[in-house]
Amino acid sequence: MKYEIKITPRIFHFKQPAGTSRGVYTTRQSWMIELTSPEMPGRKGIGECAPLPDLSCDYKPDYEETLHKMCDKFVSEGSIDYKEMRDYPSMLFGLETALKHFECGSIDFYDTPFSRGEAGIPINGLVWMGTFEEMMQRIDEKIRLGFRCIKLKIGAIDFDRELDMVKHIRERFSHNELEIRLDANGGFKFDEALYKLELLSQYSIHSIEQPIKQHQWGNMAQLCRESPLPIALDEELIGVNEPDMKEYMLNVIKPAYIILKPSLHGGMAGVREWIEAANDKGIKTWITSALESNVGLNSIAQLTAHEYGPDIKMPQGLGTGMLFTDNIDMPLEIRDNKLWRKVAKN
């Protein structure tokens, strides 16, 4: 089929600064792909390419120029060159989802209970970094909204204060009432990480993401062996794009979990490879967004519902749809601590 592609840059603005141990985001740059064909007038597919500065393996000063080249190649060949695009995961994800949208003629890529509006996907409530008081207010708000799993970004304020915060939560809610996940974003130094993990383990923590910076496979493997807390890999997966290397890394580090972001970890195809490799080794997975707009979020939710089946128990990281003041309208809503696809009533 003969395709045409239009690429439009788009900047989204956060309702409140989004703080991580790597810095604070106030805006989010994306590139929207609109895929059409003269052979099927009136049909289009939309995808979002949303790399994260200083994190995505494909984010370079010439990102937009490279994106145009990749899209031009797709138009000339009429198909995605997955081998060439392995090292450009955010571009691959945008192109994959635009093509899927076009082929289906719908934003519902797969026929699932989620896409039919019959079942929601359980999600965690994300609590951004801030002062102790700000984070406690955000935690109270998430609990008030009915979340039974919260994810705390830590590593920016004093660790003792963060420990007090976790202790305070546990004094109010048992682990049966509230699941706590932590995300350090590589904020711990290796020589202090195990001590901090031991202190945190007193409070029935589900898991901690990326306690130390990536690219320290030996140190991370040691932490996974010795930590009293289950460790999840996130940033560690970035740039590990070849199937053999994925297998090798998981064999070396042996984490309890890996957390998959299509924009960072190989698009939809790469996520499927990671899930298969992890399943073979008894490593559990969940999928999360990477601060995309609702266009990317819908695509990730469609993928999640398809890959994990109709009865998803583990909360996923798909609660980012309310982050922007100028988000793109999509039929998504958070209800009963789940992400739902809104379906028009007859």
Secondary structure as GFF3:
##gff-version 3
##sequence-region A 1 346
A	DSSP	beta_strand	4	20	.	.	.	ID=ss1
A	DSSP	beta_strand	23	36	.	.	.	ID=ss2
A	DSSP	beta_strand	44	49	.	.	.	ID=ss3
A	DSSP	alpha_helix	63	77	.	.	.	ID=ss4
A	DSSP	alpha_helix	82	85	.	.	.	ID=ss5
A	DSSP	alpha_helix	89	104	.	.	.	ID=ss6
A	DSSP	beta_strand	121	122	.	.	.	ID=ss7
A	DSSP	beta_strand	125	127	.	.	.	ID=ss8
A	DSSP	alpha_helix	132	144	.	.	.	ID=ss9
A	DSSP	beta_strand	149	153	.	.	.	ID=ss10
A	DSSP	alpha_helix	159	172	.	.	.	ID=ss11
A	DSSP	beta_strand	179	183	.	.	.	ID=ss12
A	DSSP	alpha_helix	190	200	.	.	.	ID=ss13
A	DSSP	three_ten_helix	201	203	.	.	.	ID=ss14
A	DSSP	beta_strand	207	209	.	.	.	ID=ss15
A	DSSP	alpha_helix	217	226	.	.	.	ID=ss16
A	DSSP	beta_strand	231	233	.	.	.	ID=ss17
A	DSSP	three_ten_helix	235	237	.	.	.	ID=ss18
A	DSSP	alpha_helix	243	253	.	.	.	ID=ss19
A	DSSP	beta_strand	257	260	.	.	.	ID=ss20
A	DSSP	alpha_helix	267	280	.	.	.	ID=ss21
A	DSSP	beta_strand	284	287	.	.	.	ID=ss22
A	DSSP	alpha_helix	294	308	.	.	.	ID=ss23
A	DSSP	beta_strand	332	335	.	.	.	ID=ss24
A	DSSP	beta_strand	338	341	.	.	.	ID=ss25
###
